[in-house]
Amino acid sequence: MKHADNPKLQHAHKQQEVVLFGLPLKIFAFAALCGGFLLLLALVHLGWLLGLLIGGLCCVAIFSPLRWAHKHDLRAWELWLHAYFGKFTKETLL
């Protein structure tokens, strides 16, 4: 889907961000921190073989939905934060 096909993708023209593995840098850093922590916990408590398997599955479970959500709009996380915390202003709606 191209950005011009969907006019609701308001931030599609502002996508001059650093992207790592299909995610904006801020989201990638947060996901890598969470995924790395879960991988480390799995390795410590389950051993190398099972820990790598379970930790890898946790990382996939973290990164896959984030990549799907940011596939067409890298700034989708900002819109979600505005919607979640109720900060609707004239600038965010236009």
Secondary structure, DSSP 4 states (H G I P E B T S, - for coil): --GGG-TT-TTGGG--S-EETTEEHHHHHHHHHHHHHHHHHHHHHH-HHHHHHHHHHHHHHHHHHHHHHTSS-TTHHHHHHHHHHT---HHHH-
